[in-house]
């Protein structure tokens, strides 16, 4: 009887994996998504504007119906509002999870900065989260959003977006700790026409690693309108803090398709086996698009070109049945 029961459980599990999921994962408040897989669960965060929430499930399909858990609100005036783009990162040297997010003051977007929360344990869901610090850039402590963590060997880097005149650019700093960084260096400025639709923008950096190579995929152009898309940089030199070590590709890597418009602000995560890389991003249902909570969360697998570069494909149709990561 026990053997029969175990076989039945295996068949049910295989059926769930085979059945897959359909996008979107979140139909509203799906902006700026980030996913991490840990200890049997997928953890999803998105921009909810007024707080930070985490949704977890054992499958991608389960994320669609799971109830989000609010893990942070803040009444401190300097960081009370406009909470954007939370990302969950494991910091091995500190032995804790950290959430990096953008926040600022009420009534304006002009005071956005990068902030960090720290977990109370190694369990993301059961942790109590505490405010750790604002990430202050020693040589350029100004408006800074969309921070992510790039890891090369044992060295960590903070990559983020900040204005330089009329250009919103990408910058990088070496991390001395989970909440302290060194001087910053600009590594990308909007130069191509597809990076300057509606506004000159490089934002939402996301690191992807494969075959000994490292890329930063980023969002280009104004998030409102028709131009939002993904571009990429590759680390082709030896020093990430040298702007000349980064090579920008001349064409975008991910554009509108199959009824999903202005795809952008993505993240990458590993499948349970660690053998697949998946892309989580947001897209609009209409064009021109908007920069609000109507953007929806989408997930699909990353493939690879014969030259070793990432192939993100096109946004999957909402009618597609997508197999679960393995």
C-alpha positions in Angstrom: 0.0 0.0 0.0 2.8 2.4 0.9 4.6 1.6 -2.4 1.4 2.4 -4.3 1.0 5.7 -2.4 4.6 6.7 -3.2 4.1 5.9 -6.8 0.9 7.9 -6.9 2.7 10.9 -5.4 5.5 10.7 -8.0 2.9 10.5 -10.8 1.1 13.6 -9.4 4.4 15.5 -9.1 5.3 14.6 -12.7 1.9 15.6 -13.9 2.2 19.0 -12.2 5.6 19.6 -13.8 4.3 18.5 -17.2 1.2 20.6 -17.0 3.4 23.7 -16.8 2.0 27.2 -16.5 0.7 30.1 -18.6 1.8 33.7 -18.4 1.2 36.2 -16.9 2.3 35.1 -13.4 1.0 38.4 -12.0 -1.6 40.3 -14.0 -1.3 43.5 -11.9 1.4 45.0 -9.8 3.8 42.8 -11.8 6.4 45.5 -12.5 10.2 45.0 -12.0 10.0 41.3 -11.0 12.7 39.3 -9.4 12.8 35.5 -8.6 15.1 33.4 -6.5 14.8 29.6 -6.0 15.8 28.3 -2.6 15.2 25.2 -0.6 12.3 24.0 -2.8 10.5 27.3 -3.3 10.4 30.1 -5.8 10.3 33.5 -4.2 8.9 36.4 -6.3 9.1 40.1 -5.6 7.6 42.9 -7.7 7.1 46.7 -7.3 4.0 47.3 -5.2 4.9 51.0 -4.7 4.0 51.3 -1.0 5.6 48.2 0.6 7.6 45.1 -0.1 5.9 41.7 -0.6 7.1 38.2 -1.2 5.2 35.5 -2.9 6.4 31.9 -2.7 5.4 28.6 -4.2 6.9 25.2 -5.1 6.1 25.7 -8.8 5.9 28.7 -11.1 2.2 27.9 -11.6 1.8 28.1 -7.9 3.0 31.6 -7.8 -0.1 32.7 -9.8 -2.4 31.8 -6.9 -0.2 32.1 -3.8 -0.9 34.9 -1.4 1.8 37.5 -1.1 3.3 38.2 2.3 4.0 41.8 3.2 7.5 41.8 4.8 8.2 45.6 5.0 6.5 48.9 5.3 8.3 52.1 6.4 7.1 55.5 7.7 10.6 57.1 7.9 10.2 60.2 5.7 13.4 59.7 3.7 12.4 56.2 2.6 8.7 56.0 3.1 7.5 56.0 -0.4 8.0 54.9 -4.1 9.3 51.5 -3.1 10.6 50.0 -6.4 12.3 47.0 -7.7 13.1 44.8 -4.6 15.6 42.0 -5.2 16.5 39.2 -2.8 20.2 38.3 -2.7 22.1 35.8 -0.6 25.2 37.4 0.9 27.5 34.5 1.9 30.1 36.5 3.7 27.4 37.9 6.1 25.4 34.6 6.1 22.1 36.4 5.5 19.6 37.3 2.8 19.4 40.9 1.8 16.7 42.7 -0.1 17.9 45.7 -2.2 15.2 48.2 -3.2 14.7 51.8 -4.3 12.7 54.2 -2.1 12.4 57.9 -1.4 10.2 60.7 -0.1 6.5 61.4 -0.6 5.3 63.4 -3.6 8.4 63.2 -5.8 10.6 60.7 -7.5 13.6 63.0 -7.2 14.9 61.6 -3.9 15.2 57.9 -4.8 18.0 56.0 -3.2 19.1 52.4 -2.8 18.2 50.7 0.6 18.8 47.3 2.1 16.9 45.0 4.4 18.5 42.0 6.2 16.9 38.7 7.0 16.9 37.3 10.6 17.6 33.7 9.4 18.5 31.7 6.3 14.8 31.0 5.7 13.5 33.7 3.4 9.8 33.1 4.3 10.1 32.8 8.0 12.6 35.6 8.5 11.8 38.9 10.2 13.3 41.6 8.0 15.1 44.6 9.5 16.3 47.8 7.9 20.0 47.4 7.3 21.2 50.6 5.6 21.0 53.1 2.8 23.7 52.3 0.3 25.8 55.5 0.1 28.2 55.8 -2.9 31.4 57.6 -1.6 32.2 59.6 -4.7 28.7 60.0 -6.1 26.0 59.9 -3.4 23.0 60.9 -5.5 19.8 59.5 -7.0 20.3 55.8 -7.5 17.8 53.1 -8.3 17.4 49.4 -9.5 20.4 48.1 -7.7 21.5 44.5 -8.3 24.4 42.3 -7.2 27.0 41.0 -9.7 29.3 38.2 -8.3 32.6 37.4 -9.9 34.6 34.8 -8.0 34.5 35.9 -4.4 34.1 39.6 -5.3 30.7 41.3 -5.2 29.7 44.4 -7.1 26.7 46.7 -6.9 25.3 47.7 -10.3 22.6 50.4 -10.5 21.1 53.2 -12.5 21.6 56.9 -11.9 21.2 60.2 -13.8 24.2 62.0 -15.4 22.7 65.1 -16.9 20.0 64.1 -19.3 21.2 60.5 -19.4 20.1 57.8 -17.1 23.2 55.5 -17.0 24.5 52.3 -15.5 27.2 52.4 -12.7 29.2 49.8 -10.8 30.8 49.8 -7.4 32.8 47.1 -5.6 31.0 45.9 -2.5 33.1 46.0 0.7 30.2 44.4 2.6 26.5 43.7 2.0 25.7 47.4 2.8 29.0 49.3 2.0 30.5 50.0 -1.4 33.5 51.7 -2.8 33.7 54.5 -5.4 31.5 54.1 -8.5 32.3 54.0 -12.2 29.9 54.6 -15.1 29.9 51.6 -17.5 27.0 52.5 -19.9 25.4 55.6 -21.3 22.4 55.6 -23.7 23.9 56.0 -27.2 21.9 54.0 -29.6 18.5 55.2 -30.9 16.7 52.3 -29.3 18.0 53.4 -25.9 16.6 56.9 -26.3 12.9 56.5 -27.1 11.0 59.0 -24.9 14.1 59.5 -22.7 17.7 58.5 -22.6 17.6 55.5 -20.3 19.7 52.6 -19.1 18.2 51.0 -16.0 17.2 47.7 -14.4 20.5 45.8 -14.7 20.5 42.0 -14.3 23.6 39.8 -14.3 23.7 36.5 -16.3 26.6 34.1 -16.4 27.3 31.2 -18.8 30.2 29.3 -20.2 32.7 31.5 -18.3 31.2 34.7 -19.7 29.4 37.5 -17.9 26.7 39.8 -19.2 24.6 42.6 -17.8 21.1 42.8 -19.4 19.5 46.1 -18.9 16.3 48.1 -19.8 16.5 50.9 -22.3 14.4 53.9 -23.2 11.4 55.4 -21.3 9.3 52.8 -19.5 6.2 54.7 -20.8 5.5 54.9 -24.5 6.7 52.4 -27.2 10.4 52.0 -26.7 11.1 50.0 -23.6 13.3 47.0 -24.4 16.3 45.0 -23.2 19.9 45.6 -24.2 23.1 44.0 -23.0 26.7 44.6 -22.0 29.4 41.9 -21.9 32.4 41.9 -19.6 35.2 41.5 -22.2 38.0 42.9 -20.1 39.6 41.8 -16.8 38.5 44.7 -14.5 34.7 45.3 -14.0 35.5 48.7 -12.5 37.1 49.8 -15.8 34.4 51.1 -18.2 36.6 49.8 -21.1 36.1 46.3 -19.9 32.4 46.4 -20.9 31.3 46.0 -24.5 27.8 47.1 -25.4 25.9 45.1 -28.2 24.6 47.3 -30.9 21.1 45.8 -31.0 18.5 45.0 -28.4 18.2 41.4 -27.2 14.4 41.4 -26.3 11.6 43.4 -27.9 7.8 43.4 -28.0 6.1 40.4 -29.4 3.0 38.1 -29.3 0.8 40.8 -27.7 3.3 41.7 -25.0 4.6 45.2 -25.3 7.6 47.1 -23.9 9.2 44.1 -22.2 11.8 45.1 -19.6 13.2 45.3 -16.1 14.0 41.6 -15.9 15.9 39.3 -13.7 17.5 35.8 -14.1 17.1 32.8 -11.9 18.3 29.2 -11.8 16.0 26.2 -12.1 15.9 23.6 -9.3 18.6 21.5 -10.9 20.7 24.6 -11.6 21.0 23.6 -15.2 18.6 26.1 -16.7 18.5 29.9 -16.5 15.1 31.5 -16.6 14.1 35.1 -17.4 11.5 36.9 -15.4 10.4 40.3 -16.8 7.4 42.6 -17.0 5.5 43.6 -20.1 2.5 45.8 -21.0 -0.8 44.5 -22.4 -1.1 47.6 -24.6 1.1 50.0 -26.5 2.0 52.7 -25.9 2.6 51.4 -22.4 2.7 53.0 -19.0 5.0 52.9 -15.9 2.4 51.7 -13.5 0.9 48.7 -11.8 -0.8 47.5 -15.0 2.5 45.9 -16.1 2.4 42.1 -15.8 5.0 39.5 -14.7 6.1 37.0 -17.3 8.5 34.1 -17.1 10.3 32.0 -19.8 13.5 30.0 -20.3 16.7 31.5 -21.6 18.4 29.6 -24.5 21.8 30.0 -26.0 23.1 30.8 -29.4 25.9 28.8 -31.1 28.4 31.6 -30.3 27.7 31.2 -26.6 25.6 34.4 -26.2 22.2 34.4 -24.5 19.1 34.0 -26.6 16.0 35.4 -24.8 13.7 34.8 -27.8 10.5 36.7 -27.9 7.9 37.2 -25.2 5.8 34.1 -25.0 2.1 34.3 -26.0 -0.4 34.2 -23.1 -1.9 31.1 -24.8 1.4 29.1 -24.6 1.7 26.3 -22.1 5.2 26.7 -20.6 6.8 23.7 -19.0 8.0 24.1 -15.4 11.7 24.6 -14.8 13.6 21.4 -14.0 
